[in-house]
Amino acid sequence: MNRIRRAFTLVELLVVIGIIAVLISILLPAINRVREQAVQVDCSSQLRQLGQALVMYVNNNKGCYPIWSGWHVAGGNGTGEDDPGPGWTEELAPLFVAPTSQIYNCKAFPQGVRINYFLTARWPYLRDVAQGWSGPYNRPLKYTDVKLSSQYVISGDCTQASLYPPGFGTAGKTLDDCDKDDSTQEGIVFKGSPGGLNMHRAGNNVLFADGHVVPFLTFDPVNMTYHPRTLQDWASVTGN
């Protein structure tokens, strides 16, 4: 006896398509969250590698962190937009990676926005100002200066627009700065502050002097400080 094959009706097909669409709408946010978390974890890993490189640099340079100064273009010769001398990422290069390495690029930033981490400089800069230092370069931070290593911000996601060329940033430059620091402007500007934004769902990744990395949604006065010896926010830091 021949069996009659029953095909899907149009209504049944539309129901199946509708169910699939609902499942996709439910799963996509979860997939996006997983993807965003993966980017944040990758950024954390890169910052931890940077922290390890800074420790190696300190061990090889009489207990001092890299120096920093103005706007430095990777591989520049001290002319044009490149200020004389090396940027701190160039100083690290023999022990770490080139300033143009992907390790310095957080994937949460728009494509083409490069060198997304900064080096702490607020307290050393104000110390030099208070002491009337007039050398061609800023004096480096010493490892022994840091008493609150688990709370002292050494680097992190640089969301300061004035440290990037136009497009993402507001600096009057056209080339990337490989010497980003927070001496005169905050390196991490959190969402809610003027011009601030958080690069990850969990916040901005922060690298501390002891090498650990934690994301924060905003400045945490208990767990973060820009002064190596006392708990202070960026604006409150003095050179004492």
C-alpha positions as CSV (number, residue, x, y, z in Angstrom):
1,M,0.0,0.0,0.0
2,N,1.4,3.4,-1.0
3,R,1.9,5.9,1.9
4,I,1.0,9.5,1.3
5,R,3.9,11.8,2.3
6,R,2.7,14.9,4.2
7,A,4.6,18.1,3.6
8,F,4.8,21.0,5.9
9,T,2.1,23.6,5.5
10,L,3.0,27.2,5.1
11,V,1.6,27.9,8.6
12,E,3.8,25.2,10.1
13,L,6.8,26.5,8.3
14,L,6.2,30.0,9.6
15,V,5.8,28.7,13.1
16,V,9.2,26.9,12.9
17,I,10.8,30.0,11.5
18,G,9.3,32.1,14.3
19,I,10.6,29.7,16.9
20,I,14.1,29.8,15.4
21,A,13.9,33.6,15.4
22,V,12.9,33.7,19.0
23,L,15.8,31.3,20.0
24,I,18.3,33.5,18.1
25,S,17.0,36.6,19.8
26,I,17.5,34.9,23.1
27,L,21.0,33.5,22.3
28,L,22.5,36.5,20.6
29,P,22.8,38.7,23.7
30,A,24.4,35.8,25.6
31,I,26.8,35.2,22.7
32,N,27.7,38.9,22.6
33,R,28.3,39.0,26.3
34,V,30.6,36.0,26.0
35,R,32.5,37.7,23.1
36,E,32.8,40.9,25.1
37,Q,34.1,39.0,28.2
38,A,36.7,37.3,26.0
39,V,37.9,40.7,24.8
40,Q,38.1,41.9,28.4
41,V,40.0,38.8,29.5
42,D,42.4,39.2,26.5
43,C,43.0,42.8,27.5
44,S,43.7,41.8,31.1
45,S,46.2,39.2,29.9
46,Q,48.0,41.8,27.9
47,L,48.2,44.2,30.8
48,R,49.6,41.5,33.0
49,Q,52.3,40.9,30.5
50,L,53.0,44.6,30.5
51,G,53.2,44.5,34.3
52,Q,55.7,41.6,34.1
53,A,57.8,43.6,31.5
54,L,57.8,46.6,33.8
55,V,59.2,44.5,36.7
56,M,61.9,43.2,34.4
57,Y,62.8,46.7,33.4
58,V,62.9,47.8,37.1
59,N,65.2,44.9,37.9
60,N,67.5,45.9,35.0
61,N,67.5,49.6,35.6
62,K,68.5,50.2,39.2
63,G,65.0,50.0,40.6
64,C,63.5,52.6,38.2
65,Y,60.5,52.5,36.0
66,P,60.8,53.8,32.4
67,I,61.0,57.6,31.9
68,W,58.3,59.4,30.0
69,S,57.9,62.9,28.5
70,G,56.0,64.3,25.6
71,W,54.5,62.9,22.4
72,H,56.6,60.1,20.9
73,V,56.1,58.3,17.6
74,A,57.4,54.7,17.5
75,G,60.6,54.6,15.5
76,G,60.7,58.4,15.1
77,N,63.9,60.4,14.9
78,G,63.0,63.3,17.2
79,T,61.6,65.5,14.4
80,G,58.1,66.4,13.4
81,E,55.5,65.1,15.8
82,D,58.1,62.9,17.5
83,D,59.6,64.6,20.6
84,P,63.3,63.9,21.2
85,G,64.1,60.7,23.1
86,P,62.4,57.4,23.4
87,G,58.9,56.8,24.6
88,W,58.4,54.4,27.5
89,T,57.2,51.6,25.2
90,E,60.4,52.0,23.2
91,E,62.4,51.7,26.4
92,L,60.6,48.5,27.2
93,A,61.1,47.0,23.7
94,P,64.4,45.3,24.3
95,L,62.8,43.3,27.2
96,F,59.3,43.1,25.9
97,V,57.7,43.8,22.5
98,A,57.9,46.7,20.0
99,P,55.5,49.6,20.6
100,T,53.6,48.6,17.4
101,S,52.9,45.1,18.8
102,Q,49.3,44.0,19.2
103,I,49.9,43.5,22.9
104,Y,49.5,47.2,23.3
105,N,46.1,47.2,21.5
106,C,42.9,46.4,23.4
107,K,40.4,44.9,20.9
108,A,37.6,46.8,22.6
109,F,38.9,50.0,21.1
110,P,37.8,50.9,17.5
111,Q,40.0,49.3,14.8
112,G,43.0,51.5,14.0
113,V,43.1,53.1,17.5
114,R,46.5,51.9,18.6
115,I,48.6,51.8,21.8
116,N,45.8,51.8,24.3
117,Y,47.7,51.6,27.6
118,F,49.4,54.4,29.5
119,L,52.1,54.6,32.2
120,T,51.5,56.2,35.5
121,A,53.2,59.6,35.8
122,R,50.9,61.9,37.9
123,W,52.9,61.7,41.2
124,P,56.4,61.7,39.7
125,Y,55.5,64.7,37.5
126,L,54.1,66.7,40.5
127,R,57.1,65.7,42.6
128,D,59.4,67.1,39.9
129,V,57.3,70.3,39.7
130,A,57.4,70.7,43.5
131,Q,61.2,70.2,43.6
132,G,61.8,72.6,40.7
133,W,63.3,69.8,38.5
134,S,64.3,71.3,35.1
135,G,66.0,68.4,33.4
136,P,65.3,67.5,29.7
137,Y,63.3,64.5,30.9
138,N,61.1,63.7,33.8
139,R,62.8,61.7,36.6
140,P,61.5,58.1,36.7
141,L,59.4,56.6,39.4
142,K,61.4,54.3,41.7
143,Y,60.1,50.9,42.8
144,T,60.9,51.9,46.4
145,D,58.6,54.9,46.1
146,V,55.6,52.6,45.9
147,K,54.3,51.6,49.3
148,L,50.7,50.7,48.2
149,S,51.6,48.3,45.4
150,S,48.3,46.5,45.4
151,Q,46.4,49.8,45.0
152,Y,48.7,52.0,43.1
153,V,47.6,52.4,39.4
154,I,50.5,51.7,37.1
155,S,48.6,51.4,33.8
156,G,45.3,50.4,32.3
157,D,42.9,51.1,29.4
158,C,43.7,54.6,28.2
159,T,40.3,56.3,27.5
160,Q,41.7,59.9,27.6
161,A,40.7,61.4,24.3
162,S,43.5,64.0,24.4
163,L,46.1,61.2,24.1
164,Y,44.9,60.1,20.7
165,P,44.9,61.7,17.2
166,P,41.5,62.9,15.9
167,G,39.0,60.3,14.9
168,F,38.9,58.7,18.3
169,G,40.8,61.4,20.1
170,T,41.2,65.2,20.2
171,A,45.0,65.7,20.2
172,G,46.3,68.0,17.5
173,K,48.4,65.2,16.1
174,T,48.2,62.8,13.2
175,L,50.4,60.0,14.4
176,D,50.0,57.7,17.4
177,D,51.7,58.5,20.8
178,C,53.7,55.5,22.0
179,D,54.4,57.4,25.3
180,K,51.0,57.9,26.8
181,D,51.0,59.0,30.4
182,D,48.7,60.6,33.0
183,S,50.9,63.4,34.2
184,T,48.6,66.3,33.3
185,Q,45.4,64.4,32.3
186,E,43.8,61.3,33.6
187,G,44.8,58.2,31.6
188,I,41.6,56.3,32.6
189,V,38.5,58.4,32.3
190,F,35.5,56.3,33.4
191,K,32.0,56.5,32.0
192,G,30.1,59.2,33.8
193,S,33.0,61.6,33.9
194,P,33.3,64.3,31.2
195,G,34.5,62.6,28.0
196,G,34.8,59.3,29.8
197,L,33.8,55.8,28.6
198,N,34.2,52.2,29.7
199,M,35.8,49.9,27.2
200,H,34.4,46.7,28.6
201,R,31.0,45.7,30.1
202,A,32.9,45.2,33.4
203,G,34.5,48.6,33.1
204,N,38.1,49.6,32.3
205,N,40.9,47.3,33.1
206,V,43.4,48.6,35.6
207,L,47.0,47.3,36.1
208,F,48.4,47.8,39.6
209,A,52.0,48.0,40.7
210,D,51.9,44.4,42.1
211,G,51.0,43.1,38.7
212,H,47.3,42.2,39.2
213,V,44.6,43.5,36.9
214,V,41.0,44.3,37.8
215,P,38.2,45.9,35.8
216,F,36.4,48.9,37.4
217,L,33.2,50.7,36.4
218,T,34.4,53.9,38.1
219,F,37.2,55.1,40.4
220,D,37.3,53.1,43.6
221,P,38.8,55.3,46.4
222,V,39.4,52.2,48.6
223,N,41.1,49.9,46.1
224,M,42.7,52.5,43.8
225,T,45.2,55.3,44.3
226,Y,47.3,57.6,42.1
227,H,49.7,58.4,44.9
228,P,52.2,55.7,45.7
229,R,52.0,56.2,49.5
230,T,48.5,57.3,50.4
231,L,45.0,56.8,49.0
232,Q,44.3,59.7,46.6
233,D,42.3,60.1,43.4
234,W,44.1,61.6,40.4
235,A,43.0,65.2,41.0
236,S,44.0,65.1,44.7
237,V,47.6,63.9,44.1
238,T,50.4,66.2,45.3
239,G,54.2,65.8,44.8
240,N,54.8,65.3,48.5
